[in-house]
Amino acid sequence: MDNNDNNKDRNRDTRTKDDNTSALGEILLRILVTAIVVGIAALLTPGFRINGLWSLILASVVIALLDYLVQKVAGVDASPFGRGLTGFIVSAIILYVTKFIVPGFNISVWGAIIGALVIGILDAIIPGRAM
């Protein structure tokens, strides 16, 4: 009986470590995809400019965190096309709020709206989840 309990404990410990590793990998992948998509959107969107690689990386982290918080607190998926009009609006708001947090990340209100549209289109094309 004790041997069985020890095996269960070991399996539970291994599962917890694997879950933590996969969660970290998922977060890093999400940030990478966000950086790529936001960088492309900044190139294609008028009123949307990112000054440098570090601003892009920091903006990607901030956007991923804001998306995570909105999803956990409000239960709204901030993917521009993931939840229709609500997701689109939340995505534009997240982009605009990032302007106040990240130096070198400049976006106008219209740039955030158009940027959310561009990100939604790119998110449908590029595998992974940008927002």
N, CA, C and O atoms as CSV, one atom per row, in Angstrom:
chain,resi,resn,atom,element,x,y,z
A,1,MET,N,N,0.821,-1.184,0.000
A,1,MET,CA,C,0.000,0.000,0.000
A,1,MET,C,C,0.867,1.249,0.000
A,1,MET,O,O,0.585,2.195,-0.736
A,2,ASP,N,N,1.926,1.268,0.822
A,2,ASP,CA,C,2.810,2.435,0.875
A,2,ASP,C,C,3.490,2.671,-0.461
A,2,ASP,O,O,3.660,3.821,-0.867
A,3,ASN,N,N,3.882,1.614,-1.151
A,3,ASN,CA,C,4.537,1.727,-2.448
A,3,ASN,C,C,3.604,2.396,-3.458
A,3,ASN,O,O,4.033,3.243,-4.241
A,4,ASN,N,N,2.345,2.019,-3.435
A,4,ASN,CA,C,1.350,2.620,-4.324
A,4,ASN,C,C,1.183,4.111,-4.036
A,4,ASN,O,O,1.098,4.918,-4.962
A,5,ASP,N,N,1.137,4.476,-2.756
A,5,ASP,CA,C,0.999,5.879,-2.375
A,5,ASP,C,C,2.212,6.685,-2.823
A,5,ASP,O,O,2.070,7.820,-3.278
A,6,ASN,N,N,3.407,6.103,-2.697
A,6,ASN,CA,C,4.623,6.793,-3.138
A,6,ASN,C,C,4.595,7.039,-4.640
A,6,ASN,O,O,4.985,8.113,-5.099
A,7,ASN,N,N,4.138,6.052,-5.411
A,7,ASN,CA,C,4.042,6.214,-6.861
A,7,ASN,C,C,3.051,7.309,-7.220
A,7,ASN,O,O,3.310,8.095,-8.131
A,8,LYS,N,N,1.917,7.378,-6.520
A,8,LYS,CA,C,0.929,8.421,-6.776
A,8,LYS,C,C,1.529,9.797,-6.494
A,8,LYS,O,O,1.325,10.738,-7.261
A,9,ASP,N,N,2.283,9.911,-5.370
A,9,ASP,CA,C,2.910,11.194,-5.032
A,9,ASP,C,C,3.922,11.606,-6.093
A,9,ASP,O,O,3.977,12.773,-6.481
A,10,ARG,N,N,4.729,10.648,-6.566
A,10,ARG,CA,C,5.714,10.954,-7.603
A,10,ARG,C,C,5.033,11.400,-8.892
A,10,ARG,O,O,5.473,12.357,-9.530
A,11,ASN,N,N,3.966,10.714,-9.272
A,11,ASN,CA,C,3.228,11.092,-10.479
A,11,ASN,C,C,2.632,12.488,-10.332
A,11,ASN,O,O,2.647,13.263,-11.288
A,12,ARG,N,N,2.111,12.819,-9.164
A,12,ARG,CA,C,1.536,14.131,-8.921
A,12,ARG,C,C,2.627,15.208,-9.009
A,12,ARG,O,O,2.396,16.265,-9.595
A,13,ASP,N,N,3.821,14.951,-8.431
A,13,ASP,CA,C,4.929,15.912,-8.496
A,13,ASP,C,C,5.392,16.110,-9.929
A,13,ASP,O,O,5.650,17.242,-10.336
A,14,THR,N,N,5.502,15.044,-10.698
A,14,THR,CA,C,5.926,15.138,-12.090
A,14,THR,C,C,4.916,15.916,-12.907
A,14,THR,O,O,5.288,16.744,-13.738
A,15,ARG,N,N,3.643,15.654,-12.677
A,15,ARG,CA,C,2.589,16.343,-13.413
A,15,ARG,C,C,2.623,17.842,-13.113
A,15,ARG,O,O,2.417,18.649,-14.020
A,16,THR,N,N,2.875,18.225,-11.877
A,16,THR,CA,C,2.943,19.635,-11.501
A,16,THR,C,C,4.120,20.310,-12.192
A,16,THR,O,O,3.970,21.426,-12.689
A,17,LYS,N,N,5.268,19.680,-12.238
A,17,LYS,CA,C,6.442,20.249,-12.900
A,17,LYS,C,C,6.191,20.395,-14.393
A,17,LYS,O,O,6.531,21.421,-14.983
A,18,ASP,N,N,5.595,19.369,-15.012
A,18,ASP,CA,C,5.290,19.434,-16.443
A,18,ASP,C,C,4.281,20.537,-16.736
A,18,ASP,O,O,4.408,21.235,-17.741
A,19,ASP,N,N,3.275,20.706,-15.871
A,19,ASP,CA,C,2.276,21.754,-16.060
A,19,ASP,C,C,2.916,23.130,-15.976
A,19,ASP,O,O,2.582,24.017,-16.762
A,20,ASN,N,N,3.833,23.320,-15.028
A,20,ASN,CA,C,4.516,24.605,-14.890
A,20,ASN,C,C,5.386,24.895,-16.098
A,20,ASN,O,O,5.428,26.029,-16.574
A,21,THR,N,N,6.082,23.882,-16.602
A,21,THR,CA,C,6.940,24.060,-17.771
A,21,THR,C,C,6.106,24.392,-19.002
A,21,THR,O,O,6.477,25.265,-19.786
A,22,SER,N,N,4.993,23.707,-19.174
A,22,SER,CA,C,4.161,23.976,-20.337
A,22,SER,C,C,3.503,25.345,-20.230
A,22,SER,O,O,3.310,26.011,-21.248
A,23,ALA,N,N,3.155,25.780,-19.026
A,23,ALA,CA,C,2.567,27.113,-18.845
A,23,ALA,C,C,3.590,28.185,-19.184
A,23,ALA,O,O,3.249,29.178,-19.827
A,24,LEU,N,N,4.829,28.006,-18.769
A,24,LEU,CA,C,5.881,28.969,-19.081
A,24,LEU,C,C,6.142,28.999,-20.584
A,24,LEU,O,O,6.301,30.070,-21.170
A,25,GLY,N,N,6.186,27.830,-21.201
A,25,GLY,CA,C,6.367,27.753,-22.649
A,25,GLY,C,C,5.225,28.419,-23.396
A,25,GLY,O,O,5.440,29.081,-24.411
A,26,GLU,N,N,4.012,28.243,-22.892
A,26,GLU,CA,C,2.841,28.870,-23.517
A,26,GLU,C,C,2.913,30.398,-23.405
A,26,GLU,O,O,2.574,31.110,-24.350
A,27,ILE,N,N,3.352,30.889,-22.262
A,27,ILE,CA,C,3.475,32.336,-22.068
A,27,ILE,C,C,4.544,32.907,-22.997
A,27,ILE,O,O,4.331,33.940,-23.631
A,28,LEU,N,N,5.694,32.236,-23.079
A,28,LEU,CA,C,6.769,32.712,-23.955
A,28,LEU,C,C,6.353,32.685,-25.423
A,28,LEU,O,O,6.670,33.604,-26.178
A,29,LEU,N,N,5.645,31.635,-25.825
A,29,LEU,CA,C,5.149,31.546,-27.194
A,29,LEU,C,C,4.140,32.651,-27.466
A,29,LEU,O,O,4.150,33.257,-28.537
A,30,ARG,N,N,3.283,32.911,-26.511
A,30,ARG,CA,C,2.278,33.969,-26.667
A,30,ARG,C,C,2.947,35.330,-26.834
A,30,ARG,O,O,2.517,36.134,-27.661
A,31,ILE,N,N,3.996,35.592,-26.053
A,31,ILE,CA,C,4.717,36.861,-26.151
A,31,ILE,C,C,5.426,36.965,-27.493
A,31,ILE,O,O,5.417,38.028,-28.113
A,32,LEU,N,N,6.041,35.878,-27.952
A,32,LEU,CA,C,6.731,35.884,-29.242
A,32,LEU,C,C,5.757,36.146,-30.386
A,32,LEU,O,O,6.024,36.977,-31.254
A,33,VAL,N,N,4.639,35.444,-30.389
A,33,VAL,CA,C,3.638,35.634,-31.450
A,33,VAL,C,C,3.071,37.051,-31.381
A,33,VAL,O,O,2.850,37.686,-32.412
A,34,THR,N,N,2.837,37.542,-30.169
A,34,THR,CA,C,2.341,38.911,-30.002
A,34,THR,C,C,3.332,39.909,-30.564
A,34,THR,O,O,2.934,40.860,-31.236
A,35,ALA,N,N,4.622,39.713,-30.302
A,35,ALA,CA,C,5.649,40.627,-30.816
A,35,ALA,C,C,5.643,40.643,-32.340
A,35,ALA,O,O,5.712,41.711,-32.948
A,36,ILE,N,N,5.561,39.485,-32.951
A,36,ILE,CA,C,5.554,39.408,-34.417
A,36,ILE,C,C,4.320,40.096,-34.988
A,36,ILE,O,O,4.419,40.902,-35.913
A,37,VAL,N,N,3.163,39.771,-34.431
A,37,VAL,CA,C,1.910,40.324,-34.951
A,37,VAL,C,C,1.829,41.828,-34.717
A,37,VAL,O,O,1.417,42.567,-35.611
A,38,VAL,N,N,2.212,42.292,-33.535
A,38,VAL,CA,C,2.162,43.731,-33.240
A,38,VAL,C,C,3.170,44.482,-34.105
A,38,VAL,O,O,2.881,45.588,-34.562
A,39,GLY,N,N,4.339,43.906,-34.336
A,39,GLY,CA,C,5.327,44.536,-35.212
A,39,GLY,C,C,4.817,44.692,-36.638
A,39,GLY,O,O,4.986,45.745,-37.252
A,40,ILE,N,N,4.200,43.655,-37.156
A,40,ILE,CA,C,3.629,43.726,-38.507
A,40,ILE,C,C,2.481,44.725,-38.549
A,40,ILE,O,O,2.360,45.502,-39.497
A,41,ALA,N,N,1.634,44.703,-37.513
A,41,ALA,CA,C,0.503,45.634,-37.463
A,41,ALA,C,C,0.986,47.083,-37.412
A,41,ALA,O,O,0.380,47.961,-38.026
A,42,ALA,N,N,2.075,47.336,-36.683
A,42,ALA,CA,C,2.616,48.697,-36.611
A,42,ALA,C,C,3.117,49.165,-37.974
A,42,ALA,O,O,2.997,50.343,-38.311
A,43,LEU,N,N,3.677,48.248,-38.755
A,43,LEU,CA,C,4.138,48.606,-40.101
A,43,LEU,C,C,2.978,48.912,-41.045
A,43,LEU,O,O,3.098,49.761,-41.929
A,44,LEU,N,N,1.865,48.224,-40.858
A,44,LEU,CA,C,0.738,48.335,-41.783
A,44,LEU,C,C,-0.314,49.370,-41.373
A,44,LEU,O,O,-1.187,49.715,-42.169
A,45,THR,N,N,-0.236,49.860,-40.145
A,45,THR,CA,C,-1.303,50.710,-39.614
A,45,THR,C,C,-0.857,52.159,-39.478
A,45,THR,O,O,0.161,52.443,-38.846
A,46,PRO,N,N,-1.620,53.078,-40.071
A,46,PRO,CA,C,-1.313,54.495,-39.847
A,46,PRO,C,C,-1.661,54.888,-38.407
A,46,PRO,O,O,-2.655,54.416,-37.856
A,47,GLY,N,N,-0.853,55.740,-37.812
A,47,GLY,CA,C,-1.092,56.162,-36.441
A,47,GLY,C,C,-0.602,55.164,-35.406
A,47,GLY,O,O,-0.990,55.240,-34.240
A,48,PHE,N,N,0.245,54.231,-35.817
A,48,PHE,CA,C,0.744,53.174,-34.933
A,48,PHE,C,C,2.236,53.048,-35.194
A,48,PHE,O,O,2.647,52.637,-36.279
A,49,ARG,N,N,3.060,53.406,-34.191
A,49,ARG,CA,C,4.509,53.395,-34.376
A,49,ARG,C,C,5.183,52.828,-33.131
A,49,ARG,O,O,4.803,53.138,-32.002
A,50,ILE,N,N,6.186,51.996,-33.363
A,50,ILE,CA,C,6.988,51.433,-32.281
A,50,ILE,C,C,8.436,51.821,-32.538
A,50,ILE,O,O,8.978,51.564,-33.614
A,51,ASN,N,N,9.057,52.443,-31.542
A,51,ASN,CA,C,10.439,52.910,-31.682
A,51,ASN,C,C,11.410,51.903,-31.085
A,51,ASN,O,O,11.791,52.029,-29.921
A,52,GLY,N,N,11.808,50.924,-31.849
A,52,GLY,CA,C,12.853,50.013,-31.413
A,52,GLY,C,C,12.370,48.652,-30.958
A,52,GLY,O,O,11.196,48.448,-30.648
A,53,LEU,N,N,13.319,47.727,-30.930
A,53,LEU,CA,C,13.045,46.344,-30.576
A,53,LEU,C,C,12.626,46.198,-29.121
A,53,LEU,O,O,11.714,45.429,-28.816
A,54,TRP,N,N,13.287,46.936,-28.205
A,54,TRP,CA,C,12.951,46.804,-26.792
A,54,TRP,C,C,11.538,47.300,-26.498
A,54,TRP,O,O,10.840,46.733,-25.657
A,55,SER,N,N,11.125,48.341,-27.178
A,55,SER,CA,C,9.740,48.809,-27.021
A,55,SER,C,C,8.762,47.754,-27.517
A,55,SER,O,O,7.711,47.546,-26.909
A,56,LEU,N,N,9.099,47.087,-28.616
A,56,LEU,CA,C,8.247,46.027,-29.150
A,56,LEU,C,C,8.157,44.855,-28.175
A,56,LEU,O,O,7.069,44.334,-27.930
A,57,ILE,N,N,9.283,44.444,-27.624
A,57,ILE,CA,C,9.289,43.322,-26.679
A,57,ILE,C,C,8.521,43.681,-25.414
A,57,ILE,O,O,7.709,42.891,-24.933
A,58,LEU,N,N,8.778,44.876,-24.871
A,58,LEU,CA,C,8.070,45.304,-23.663
A,58,LEU,C,C,6.570,45.445,-23.931
A,58,LEU,O,O,5.752,45.065,-23.094
A,59,ALA,N,N,6.213,45.984,-25.086
A,59,ALA,CA,C,4.800,46.109,-25.448
A,59,ALA,C,C,4.149,44.732,-25.556
A,59,ALA,O,O,3.006,44.554,-25.137
A,60,SER,N,N,4.859,43.769,-26.108
A,60,SER,CA,C,4.318,42.409,-26.232
A,60,SER,C,C,4.051,41.801,-24.860
A,60,SER,O,O,3.034,41.138,-24.657
A,61,VAL,N,N,4.961,42.026,-23.925
A,61,VAL,CA,C,4.774,41.522,-22.563
A,61,VAL,C,C,3.567,42.203,-21.920
A,61,VAL,O,O,2.728,41.538,-21.312
A,62,VAL,N,N,3.481,43.524,-22.055
A,62,VAL,CA,C,2.372,44.277,-21.465
A,62,VAL,C,C,1.039,43.848,-22.082
A,62,VAL,O,O,0.062,43.640,-21.363
A,63,ILE,N,N,0.996,43.717,-23.398
A,63,ILE,CA,C,-0.238,43.302,-24.072
A,63,ILE,C,C,-0.649,41.904,-23.623
A,63,ILE,O,O,-1.828,41.660,-23.366
A,64,ALA,N,N,0.305,40.990,-23.527
A,64,ALA,CA,C,-0.002,39.626,-23.077
A,64,ALA,C,C,-0.529,39.639,-21.642
A,64,ALA,O,O,-1.476,38.920,-21.324
A,65,LEU,N,N,0.079,40.451,-20.776
A,65,LEU,CA,C,-0.380,40.528,-19.385
A,65,LEU,C,C,-1.766,41.164,-19.281
A,65,LEU,O,O,-2.621,40.675,-18.543
A,66,LEU,N,N,-1.988,42.254,-20.020
A,66,LEU,CA,C,-3.298,42.899,-20.000
A,66,LEU,C,C,-4.379,41.956,-20.537
A,66,LEU,O,O,-5.484,41.890,-20.000
A,67,ASP,N,N,-4.043,41.230,-21.602
A,67,ASP,CA,C,-4.981,40.256,-22.161
A,67,ASP,C,C,-5.310,39.188,-21.128
A,67,ASP,O,O,-6.473,38.823,-20.955
A,68,TYR,N,N,-4.293,38.691,-20.448
A,68,TYR,CA,C,-4.485,37.664,-19.428
A,68,TYR,C,C,-5.372,38.190,-18.298
A,68,TYR,O,O,-6.300,37.509,-17.860
A,69,LEU,N,N,-5.077,39.413,-17.827
A,69,LEU,CA,C,-5.862,39.993,-16.737
A,69,LEU,C,C,-7.323,40.205,-17.136
A,69,LEU,O,O,-8.236,39.887,-16.375
A,70,VAL,N,N,-7.531,40.742,-18.333
A,70,VAL,CA,C,-8.904,40.960,-18.805
A,70,VAL,C,C,-9.639,39.628,-18.911
A,70,VAL,O,O,-10.810,39.524,-18.547
A,71,GLN,N,N,-8.947,38.622,-19.409
A,71,GLN,CA,C,-9.575,37.314,-19.571
A,71,GLN,C,C,-9.929,36.699,-18.221
A,71,GLN,O,O,-10.989,36.088,-18.085
A,72,LYS,N,N,-9.058,36.851,-17.217
A,72,LYS,CA,C,-9.319,36.269,-15.899
A,72,LYS,C,C,-10.352,37.073,-15.114
A,72,LYS,O,O,-11.213,36.490,-14.455
A,73,VAL,N,N,-10.278,38.402,-15.174
A,73,VAL,CA,C,-11.172,39.231,-14.375
A,73,VAL,C,C,-12.560,39.338,-15.004
A,73,VAL,O,O,-13.567,39.112,-14.333
A,74,ALA,N,N,-12.615,39.678,-16.278
A,74,ALA,CA,C,-13.900,39.920,-16.936
A,74,ALA,C,C,-14.422,38.704,-17.698
A,74,ALA,O,O,-15.601,38.641,-18.047
A,75,GLY,N,N,-13.550,37.753,-17.950
A,75,GLY,CA,C,-13.970,36.580,-18.702
A,75,GLY,C,C,-14.151,36.847,-20.184
A,75,GLY,O,O,-14.803,36.071,-20.883
A,76,VAL,N,N,-13.568,37.956,-20.674
A,76,VAL,CA,C,-13.693,38.331,-22.084
A,76,VAL,C,C,-12.392,37.997,-22.785
A,76,VAL,O,O,-11.318,38.417,-22.355
A,77,ASP,N,N,-12.493,37.237,-23.868
A,77,ASP,CA,C,-11.336,36.929,-24.692
A,77,ASP,C,C,-11.032,38.155,-25.540
A,77,ASP,O,O,-11.897,38.623,-26.281
A,78,ALA,N,N,-9.816,38.679,-25.443
A,78,ALA,CA,C,-9.478,39.926,-26.125
A,78,ALA,C,C,-9.004,39.716,-27.556
A,78,ALA,O,O,-8.439,40.631,-28.155
A,79,SER,N,N,-9.218,38.556,-28.103
A,79,SER,CA,C,-8.886,38.342,-29.502
A,79,SER,C,C,-9.849,39.163,-30.346
A,79,SER,O,O,-11.061,39.091,-30.143
A,80,PRO,N,N,-9.325,39.949,-31.297
A,80,PRO,CA,C,-10.209,40.828,-32.065
A,80,PRO,C,C,-11.372,40.119,-32.739
A,80,PRO,O,O,-12.460,40.687,-32.830
A,81,PHE,N,N,-11.176,38.907,-33.208
A,81,PHE,CA,C,-12.272,38.184,-33.830
A,81,PHE,C,C,-12.712,36.996,-32.997
A,81,PHE,O,O,-13.603,36.247,-33.398
A,82,GLY,N,N,-12.083,36.819,-31.820
A,82,GLY,CA,C,-12.420,35.695,-30.959
A,82,GLY,C,C,-13.785,35.822,-30.317
A,82,GLY,O,O,-14.471,34.821,-30.108
A,83,ARG,N,N,-14.186,37.040,-30.003
A,83,ARG,CA,C,-15.464,37.256,-29.341
A,83,ARG,C,C,-16.271,38.359,-29.999
A,83,ARG,O,O,-17.026,39.068,-29.334
A,84,GLY,N,N,-16.113,38.498,-31.282
A,84,GLY,CA,C,-16.917,39.468,-32.022
A,84,GLY,C,C,-16.582,40.902,-31.672
A,84,GLY,O,O,-15.415,41.246,-31.481
A,85,LEU,N,N,-17.590,41.730,-31.589
A,85,LEU,CA,C,-17.408,43.158,-31.351
A,85,LEU,C,C,-16.775,43.427,-29.992
A,85,LEU,O,O,-15.935,44.319,-29.872
A,86,THR,N,N,-17.158,42.679,-28.974
A,86,THR,CA,C,-16.590,42.876,-27.636
A,86,THR,C,C,-15.092,42.614,-27.638
A,86,THR,O,O,-14.329,43.414,-27.098
A,87,GLY,N,N,-14.660,41.516,-28.232
A,87,GLY,CA,C,-13.234,41.206,-28.310
A,87,GLY,C,C,-12.472,42.237,-29.111
A,87,GLY,O,O,-11.341,42.583,-28.772
A,88,PHE,N,N,-13.084,42.728,-30.170
A,88,PHE,CA,C,-12.471,43.759,-31.010
A,88,PHE,C,C,-12.257,45.047,-30.210
A,88,PHE,O,O,-11.183,45.645,-30.275
A,89,ILE,N,N,-13.266,45.470,-29.463
A,89,ILE,CA,C,-13.170,46.696,-28.664
A,89,ILE,C,C,-12.152,46.537,-27.545
A,89,ILE,O,O,-11.349,47.438,-27.300
A,90,VAL,N,N,-12.181,45.398,-26.866
A,90,VAL,CA,C,-11.215,45.141,-25.788
A,90,VAL,C,C,-9.796,45.127,-26.341
A,90,VAL,O,O,-8.881,45.642,-25.698
A,91,SER,N,N,-9.602,44.554,-27.506
A,91,SER,CA,C,-8.290,44.522,-28.141
A,91,SER,C,C,-7.791,45.934,-28.451
A,91,SER,O,O,-6.627,46.250,-28.208
A,92,ALA,N,N,-8.667,46.777,-28.985
A,92,ALA,CA,C,-8.291,48.163,-29.285
A,92,ALA,C,C,-7.956,48.918,-28.001
A,92,ALA,O,O,-7.007,49.701,-27.974
A,93,ILE,N,N,-8.722,48.690,-26.944
A,93,ILE,CA,C,-8.451,49.353,-25.661
A,93,ILE,C,C,-7.109,48.905,-25.095
A,93,ILE,O,O,-6.342,49.728,-24.597
A,94,ILE,N,N,-6.819,47.607,-25.168
A,94,ILE,CA,C,-5.527,47.099,-24.681
A,94,ILE,C,C,-4.384,47.740,-25.449
A,94,ILE,O,O,-3.384,48.132,-24.848
A,95,LEU,N,N,-4.513,47.855,-26.765
A,95,LEU,CA,C,-3.473,48.509,-27.561
A,95,LEU,C,C,-3.295,49.965,-27.131
A,95,LEU,O,O,-2.169,50.437,-26.980
A,96,TYR,N,N,-4.402,50.669,-26.935
A,96,TYR,CA,C,-4.319,52.086,-26.579
A,96,TYR,C,C,-3.751,52.280,-25.173
A,96,TYR,O,O,-2.962,53.200,-24.957
A,97,VAL,N,N,-4.127,51.443,-24.220
A,97,VAL,CA,C,-3.617,51.545,-22.850
A,97,VAL,C,C,-2.113,51.262,-22.805
A,97,VAL,O,O,-1.392,51.846,-21.996
A,98,THR,N,N,-1.652,50.374,-23.667
A,98,THR,CA,C,-0.222,50.045,-23.726
A,98,THR,C,C,0.607,51.284,-24.027
A,98,THR,O,O,1.758,51.377,-23.600
A,99,LYS,N,N,0.042,52.225,-24.748
A,99,LYS,CA,C,0.704,53.492,-25.074
A,99,LYS,C,C,1.173,54.219,-23.811
A,99,LYS,O,O,2.233,54.845,-23.816
A,100,PHE,N,N,0.400,54.139,-22.742
A,100,PHE,CA,C,0.716,54.854,-21.507
A,100,PHE,C,C,1.698,54.102,-20.617
A,100,PHE,O,O,2.231,54.673,-19.666
A,101,ILE,N,N,1.941,52.849,-20.909
A,101,ILE,CA,C,2.819,52.015,-20.086
A,101,ILE,C,C,4.201,51.856,-20.707
A,101,ILE,O,O,5.203,51.841,-19.993
A,102,VAL,N,N,4.261,51.738,-22.026
A,102,VAL,CA,C,5.514,51.405,-22.721
A,102,VAL,C,C,6.072,52.641,-23.425
A,102,VAL,O,O,5.419,53.201,-24.306
A,103,PRO,N,N,7.278,53.069,-23.041
A,103,PRO,CA,C,7.901,54.176,-23.784
A,103,PRO,C,C,8.283,53.718,-25.193
A,103,PRO,O,O,8.768,52.603,-25.382
A,104,GLY,N,N,8.061,54.577,-26.164
A,104,GLY,CA,C,8.391,54.238,-27.544
A,104,GLY,C,C,7.266,53.524,-28.275
A,104,GLY,O,O,7.424,53.147,-29.436
A,105,PHE,N,N,6.141,53.334,-27.617
A,105,PHE,CA,C,4.960,52.704,-28.221
A,105,PHE,C,C,3.936,53.816,-28.395
A,105,PHE,O,O,3.306,54.242,-27.427
A,106,ASN,N,N,3.770,54.281,-29.617
A,106,ASN,CA,C,2.876,55.402,-29.897
A,106,ASN,C,C,1.733,54.940,-30.784
A,106,ASN,O,O,1.949,54.344,-31.839
A,107,ILE,N,N,0.510,55.225,-30.341
A,107,ILE,CA,C,-0.662,54.821,-31.100
A,107,ILE,C,C,-1.789,55.816,-30.843
A,107,ILE,O,O,-1.997,56.258,-29.713
A,108,SER,N,N,-2.500,56.156,-31.890
A,108,SER,CA,C,-3.658,57.037,-31.753
A,108,SER,C,C,-4.901,56.179,-31.533
A,108,SER,O,O,-4.843,54.952,-31.618
A,109,VAL,N,N,-6.016,56.831,-31.252
A,109,VAL,CA,C,-7.266,56.082,-31.068
A,109,VAL,C,C,-7.618,55.333,-32.349
A,109,VAL,O,O,-7.953,54.149,-32.312
A,110,TRP,N,N,-7.540,56.032,-33.486
A,110,TRP,CA,C,-7.831,55.372,-34.770
A,110,TRP,C,C,-6.799,54.301,-35.086
A,110,TRP,O,O,-7.126,53.261,-35.658
A,111,GLY,N,N,-5.543,54.562,-34.709
A,111,GLY,CA,C,-4.507,53.549,-34.899
A,111,GLY,C,C,-4.799,52.286,-34.098
A,111,GLY,O,O,-4.543,51.176,-34.565
A,112,ALA,N,N,-5.343,52.458,-32.876
A,112,ALA,CA,C,-5.699,51.303,-32.049
A,112,ALA,C,C,-6.853,50.519,-32.674
A,112,ALA,O,O,-6.863,49.288,-32.656
A,113,ILE,N,N,-7.822,51.247,-33.226
A,113,ILE,CA,C,-8.967,50.577,-33.852
A,113,ILE,C,C,-8.534,49.819,-35.108
A,113,ILE,O,O,-8.879,48.652,-35.294
A,114,ILE,N,N,-7.775,50.502,-35.963
A,114,ILE,CA,C,-7.283,49.851,-37.185
A,114,ILE,C,C,-6.287,48.748,-36.828
A,114,ILE,O,O,-6.286,47.681,-37.442
A,115,GLY,N,N,-5.438,49.016,-35.827
A,115,GLY,CA,C,-4.472,48.016,-35.376
A,115,GLY,C,C,-5.146,46.756,-34.867
A,115,GLY,O,O,-4.672,45.652,-35.135
A,116,ALA,N,N,-6.251,46.905,-34.131
A,116,ALA,CA,C,-6.996,45.734,-33.649
A,116,ALA,C,C,-7.546,44.929,-34.823
A,116,ALA,O,O,-7.562,43.699,-34.791
A,117,LEU,N,N,-7.992,45.633,-35.851
A,117,LEU,CA,C,-8.481,44.951,-37.056
A,117,LEU,C,C,-7.350,44.196,-37.753
A,117,LEU,O,O,-7.511,43.037,-38.136
A,118,VAL,N,N,-6.203,44.863,-37.915
A,118,VAL,CA,C,-5.044,44.226,-38.556
A,118,VAL,C,C,-4.567,43.035,-37.728
A,118,VAL,O,O,-4.262,41.977,-38.278
A,119,ILE,N,N,-4.502,43.206,-36.408
A,119,ILE,CA,C,-4.070,42.108,-35.537
A,119,ILE,C,C,-5.046,40.936,-35.638
A,119,ILE,O,O,-4.625,39.779,-35.648
A,120,GLY,N,N,-6.330,41.225,-35.712
A,120,GLY,CA,C,-7.320,40.148,-35.871
A,120,GLY,C,C,-7.108,39.369,-37.147
A,120,GLY,O,O,-7.204,38.142,-37.150
A,121,ILE,N,N,-6.820,40.070,-38.238
A,121,ILE,CA,C,-6.569,39.405,-39.517
A,121,ILE,C,C,-5.281,38.587,-39.444
A,121,ILE,O,O,-5.247,37.436,-39.879
A,122,LEU,N,N,-4.217,39.187,-38.891
A,122,LEU,CA,C,-2.946,38.469,-38.767
A,122,LEU,C,C,-3.064,37.281,-37.821
A,122,LEU,O,O,-2.457,36.233,-38.043
A,123,ASP,N,N,-3.851,37.456,-36.763
A,123,ASP,CA,C,-4.060,36.379,-35.796
A,123,ASP,C,C,-4.744,35.185,-36.453
A,123,ASP,O,O,-4.506,34.041,-36.065
A,124,ALA,N,N,-5.586,35.445,-37.442
A,124,ALA,CA,C,-6.254,34.363,-38.173
A,124,ALA,C,C,-5.283,33.648,-39.111
A,124,ALA,O,O,-5.448,32.462,-39.399
A,125,ILE,N,N,-4.265,34.377,-39.588
A,125,ILE,CA,C,-3.311,33.807,-40.547
A,125,ILE,C,C,-2.146,33.105,-39.855
A,125,ILE,O,O,-1.778,31.993,-40.233
A,126,ILE,N,N,-1.561,33.755,-38.834
A,126,ILE,CA,C,-0.380,33.228,-38.147
A,126,ILE,C,C,-0.826,32.251,-37.083
A,126,ILE,O,O,-1.717,32.561,-36.292
A,127,PRO,N,N,-0.217,31.065,-37.049
A,127,PRO,CA,C,-0.589,30.095,-36.016
A,127,PRO,C,C,-0.148,30.588,-34.641
A,127,PRO,O,O,0.883,31.249,-34.516
A,128,GLY,N,N,-0.908,30.277,-33.640
A,128,GLY,CA,C,-0.632,30.764,-32.291
A,128,GLY,C,C,-1.708,31.750,-31.902
A,128,GLY,O,O,-2.694,31.922,-32.620
A,129,ARG,N,N,-1.525,32.387,-30.783
A,129,ARG,CA,C,-2.525,33.317,-30.306
A,129,ARG,C,C,-1.835,34.603,-29.919
A,129,ARG,O,O,-1.070,34.630,-28.954
A,130,ALA,N,N,-2.095,35.682,-30.662
A,130,ALA,CA,C,-1.428,36.943,-30.384
A,130,ALA,C,C,-2.072,37.687,-29.239
A,130,ALA,O,O,-1.370,38.225,-28.383
A,131,MET,N,N,-3.378,37.731,-29.202
A,131,MET,CA,C,-4.051,38.459,-28.120
A,131,MET,C,C,-5.124,37.592,-27.537
A,131,MET,O,O,-5.817,38.009,-26.609
